[in-house]
């Protein structure tokens, strides 16, 4: 079967991009990354893409007068590829309604908390301050509201008494690197449908398929 063509949008380090690149290296993985875009020319993740021989494009938002103009240019550039799915992976720009509309149900994001809790920035510090016992990450379809939209996969990690935002971020990141490739795999397998703003996964054999707990159990 033809592989799902994926564009990945980044702004920085690109470790989630790397997890997708690594997953795509497996012959039986149902997706391939055909393009990587960044709003920052110096994003380290662009080097990861180049190392994997994936075409890269930097579109600097500073070159555009408005968010709308930037988004339009970005959406046009992504549409010019054959991308069937767009993955935001540490893409630190809010996308506009037009962009979300252009890519509705073909645009996904990873967020480092168990949504709908702790959307937005400084998630780990806020999770620790709230005293939650678990945190994790969420891969979801993107909607115009920030960090909202039908949830595809979540991974759970414990929050430990001695955690700092950095130590919790590191634990969540390990989970992110497992969960994002899983979500893209399920979309590539054609198993994900959005009905009434809820993502349904066909052929789920156990809850662990969409609720990962990397510490086991
Ligand atoms: C990740 O924690 C992701 O969940 C968040 O930004 C971070 C990006 O990290 N949206 P990386 O660039 O993928 O290493």
Boltz pocket constraint, residues with backbone or C-beta under 6 A from the ligand:
constraints:
  - pocket:
      binder: B
      contacts: [[A, 10], [A, 11], [A, 12], [A, 13], [A, 14], [A, 15], [A, 16], [A, 17], [A, 45], [A, 89], [A, 90], [A, 91], [A, 110], [A, 111], [A, 112], [A, 137], [A, 173], [A, 176]]
      max_distance: 6.0
